[in-house]
Amino acid sequence: MKAVLSKVVGGPETLVVDEVAEPTCGPGQVLLSVKACGVNYPDVLMIQDMYQFKPPRPFSPGGEVSGVVKALGEGVTNVKVGDRVLASTGSGGMAELVALDAGRLTPIADEMPFDEAAAFMMTYGTSWYALKDRGHLKAGETLLVLGAAGGVGLAAVELGKAMGARVIAAASSQEKVDLAIRHGAESGVVYPPGPFDKDSAKELAKLFKDACGPSGWDVAYDAVGGDYAEATIRAAGWGGRFLVIGFPAGIPKVPLNLTLLKSCDIVGVFWGAAVARDPQAHQENVKQLMAMYAEGKIKPFVSERFSLDKAGDAIAHLAARKAMGKVVVVTE
């Protein structure tokens, strides 16, 4: 079978597509015929050995997939051969076949396309856990989303709207802001490229304050990091909750006196670890997300599809922060 492999530490250009032996499923596992694999920022970091988890090489990137169950290991009863499913893999998803624990599978309806299924769990799972469980977002509150046109950002916009919040989208271009507005944001703001000196940082903070209004934001969803974090916190409302999602613009350094002045919280969001620590809560969140999908309240926006042979280009596209919505690698 074909698989995309990271054999050496480096960027997307170091990835190769090789023929490898087909995996076999052990007890409690299934063999999945992969139809599509979502591309996420951890893929960018993992191949550079910059992520929290470092799989032994050679490994295939790809943390979420969709496909059809091809074979069952001993003791598997929750699915059957031929079932359409999505799954969280952590890594290994950019291959024609993958063996994984049956507990990682979620059945999908016949009406859910494979590309949307592969673009679903990591973005909506992260954002639902962030907004509901960590940010405690309430109807009527103001939600500011940074990186609002990216995978997790666009999911946060849709979920915030579904939760009854007033959603303000912040992104690096008007095209991206317009996309977020089409997906439920009330309004948006275009932020300039960083880094920022002292004066431009103040202007950025004012930009966010003006966008949110005199009361500031109640919850901020920061999927960008870098110098944008401090400017965002300066626009916080009293008792705001600042959700730390990711750092494509760099890991920020925030003056903690701002949290005192705003009586606000800085809240870490590590969805993958939360799933491992409390799988029952995760399954309840999955049920809620699937119900929202069935009701048409949320729908993955797949902007680009790449073949397996072009998986490196897909990761490079995401790394360059060109992606709008979700990028997916398809096997056929």
LOZA-464945 format. One record per residue (C-alpha): x, y, z. Coordinates in steps of 0.1 Angstrom, whole numbers, padded with zeros to 4 digits, always signed. Each point is the difference from the previous one (the first is absolute). Last residue first. Layout:
REM residues N
XYZ
...
//
This chain:
REM residues 332
-0089+0082-0045
+0021+0004+0031
-0011+0035+0010
+0021+0025+0019
-0022+0027+0016
+0005+0038+0007
-0025+0016+0023
-0014+0035+0002
+0021+0026-0018
+0036-0011-0004
+0028+0024-0009
+0017-0001+0034
+0033-0010-0017
-0001-0031+0022
-0034-0010-0014
+0012+0001-0036
+0032-0018+0010
-0021-0028+0016
-0020-0004-0032
+0031+0002-0022
+0015-0029+0020
-0032-0019-0005
+0004+0002-0038
+0003-0037-0007
-0030-0006+0023
-0021+0022-0022
-0008+0035+0012
-0034+0016+0008
-0004+0037+0007
-0028+0022+0016
-0018-0026+0021
-0025+0020+0021
-0012-0024+0027
-0037+0004+0008
-0016+0012+0032
-0036+0009+0008
-0015-0023-0027
-0021-0020+0024
+0020-0032-0007
+0032+0020+0007
-0013+0012+0033
-0010-0035+0010
+0035-0012-0010
+0015+0027+0022
-0022-0009+0030
+0008-0038-0003
+0037+0008-0003
-0001+0021+0032
-0016-0029+0018
+0028-0023-0013
+0026+0025+0012
-0015+0001+0035
+0002-0038+0001
+0036+0001-0013
+0012+0021+0030
+0037+0000+0003
+0008-0010-0036
-0025+0024-0015
+0013+0028+0023
+0036-0007-0012
-0011+0004-0037
-0020+0032+0008
+0028+0019+0016
-0016+0034+0006
+0018+0023+0025
-0020+0028+0017
+0012+0035+0007
-0026+0015+0023
-0011+0036+0005
-0003+0024+0029
+0007+0026-0027
+0026+0019+0020
+0013-0032+0016
+0002-0018-0034
+0019+0029-0015
+0025-0001+0029
+0010-0033-0014
+0020+0016-0028
-0003-0026-0029
+0028-0017-0018
-0013-0017-0031
+0011-0033-0017
+0004+0007-0037
-0023+0010-0029
-0012-0036-0006
-0006-0002+0038
-0030-0020+0010
-0033-0002+0021
+0004+0022+0031
-0035+0011+0010
-0002+0034+0016
-0030+0002+0024
-0013+0034+0009
-0009+0011+0035
-0003+0036-0009
+0002+0005-0037
+0032-0008-0019
+0014+0024-0026
+0035+0001+0016
-0002-0038+0000
-0001+0001-0038
+0030+0023-0004
+0020-0024+0023
-0009-0030-0021
+0005+0015-0034
+0038+0003+0006
+0004-0037-0006
-0031-0023+0004
-0022-0008-0029
-0028-0024+0010
-0012+0024+0027
-0036-0004+0010
-0010+0030+0021
-0030-0003+0023
-0019+0029+0017
+0012+0026-0025
+0001+0037+0006
-0027+0020+0017
+0006+0031-0021
-0003-0018-0033
+0015-0032-0014
+0014+0014-0032
+0011+0033+0015
+0019-0019+0028
+0016-0024-0026
+0013+0029-0021
+0011+0019+0031
+0021-0030+0010
+0016+0000-0034
+0007+0038+0002
+0017-0006+0034
+0021-0028-0016
+0009+0024-0028
+0014+0025+0025
+0020-0025+0020
+0015-0018-0030
-0020-0027-0017
+0010-0033-0017
-0023-0003-0017
-0023+0000-0030
-0031+0023+0002
-0033-0009+0015
-0032-0001-0021
-0032+0004+0021
-0033-0018+0000
-0037+0002+0004
-0029-0022+0011
+0019-0032-0006
-0022-0029-0012
+0017-0020-0027
-0004+0027-0027
+0016+0024+0024
+0030-0023+0004
+0005-0001-0038
-0002+0038-0002
+0027+0003+0027
+0022-0023-0021
-0005+0021-0031
+0006+0031+0020
+0034-0012+0009
+0020-0010+0031
-0029-0011+0022
-0022+0011+0029
-0036-0012+0002
-0024+0015+0026
-0027-0024+0011
-0029+0011+0021
-0008-0032+0019
-0031-0022-0004
+0016-0033+0004
-0005-0008-0037
+0018+0032-0008
+0029-0009+0022
+0001-0034-0016
+0002+0014-0035
+0027+0025+0009
+0020-0026+0020
-0001-0024-0030
+0013+0029-0022
+0028+0005+0024
+0009-0037+0004
+0005-0004-0038
+0012+0035-0008
-0023+0029-0010
-0003+0014+0035
+0037+0002+0008
-0010+0020+0031
-0035-0005+0012
-0016+0026+0023
-0031-0013+0018
-0025+0025+0015
-0026-0014+0024
-0037-0002-0008
-0002-0038+0005
+0027-0012+0023
+0036-0012-0006
+0014-0021+0028
+0035+0005-0014
+0015-0033+0010
-0028-0025-0004
-0023+0017-0025
+0023+0022-0021
+0032-0020+0002
-0016-0035-0001
-0022+0011-0029
+0030+0016-0018
+0023-0030+0004
-0026-0026-0010
-0012+0022-0029
+0035+0003-0014
+0014-0034+0008
-0033-0019-0008
-0013+0014-0032
+0024+0003-0030
+0003-0038-0006
-0038-0002+0001
-0004+0029-0024
+0023-0018-0025
-0018-0033+0005
-0034+0015-0008
-0026-0002+0027
-0034-0012-0014
+0008-0036+0006
+0002+0009+0037
+0032-0003+0019
+0011-0025+0026
+0027+0012+0025
+0032-0020+0004
+0027+0004+0026
-0014-0028+0021
+0008-0025-0028
+0038+0005+0007
+0019+0007-0032
+0013-0016-0032
+0005+0023-0030
-0004-0005-0037
+0006+0022-0030
+0023+0023+0019
+0000+0036+0013
-0016-0009+0033
+0030-0012+0019
-0001+0025+0028
-0023+0008+0029
-0025-0024-0015
-0034+0016+0007
-0026-0019-0020
-0029+0005-0024
-0022-0029-0010
-0020-0017-0028
-0007-0036+0009
+0010-0026-0026
+0013-0026+0025
-0017+0004+0033
+0002+0024+0029
-0004+0000+0038
+0007-0037+0004
+0038-0004-0003
+0012-0030+0021
+0026-0013-0024
+0010+0025-0028
-0024+0011-0026
+0006+0007-0037
-0008+0025-0027
-0018+0028+0019
-0007+0028-0025
+0015+0035+0001
+0006+0032+0019
+0032+0013+0014
+0015+0022+0028
+0035+0005+0012
+0020-0002-0032
+0038-0004-0002
+0015-0033-0010
+0029-0013+0020
+0036-0011-0007
+0009+0008+0026
-0011-0003+0036
-0030+0022+0009
+0008+0033+0017
-0029+0013+0022
+0000+0036+0013
+0008+0013-0034
+0032+0016-0013
+0017-0031-0015
-0002+0017-0034
-0024-0026-0014
-0021+0005+0030
-0003+0037-0002
-0016+0002-0035
-0022-0030+0008
-0010+0017+0033
-0014+0028-0022
-0027-0022-0015
-0006-0018-0033
-0031-0023-0001
+0003-0034-0015
-0023-0015-0026
-0011-0034-0013
+0020-0022+0024
-0007-0038-0001
-0001-0007+0037
+0014-0031+0017
-0016-0004+0034
+0014-0006+0035
-0011-0016+0032
+0024-0029-0005
+0025+0007-0028
-0006+0015-0033
+0025-0005-0028
+0018+0027-0018
+0007-0002-0038
+0037+0000-0008
+0014+0033-0014
+0002+0016-0035
+0014+0035+0005
-0010+0036-0003
+0026+0024+0014
+0000+0029+0024
+0030+0023+0002
-0016+0028-0019
-0026+0003+0027
+0026+0013+0024
+0027-0018+0019
+0011-0029+0022
+0007-0031-0020
-0021-0031-0011
-0034+0017+0000
-0021-0023-0022
-0031+0003-0022
-0014-0035-0005
-0009-0022-0030
-0010-0036+0004
//
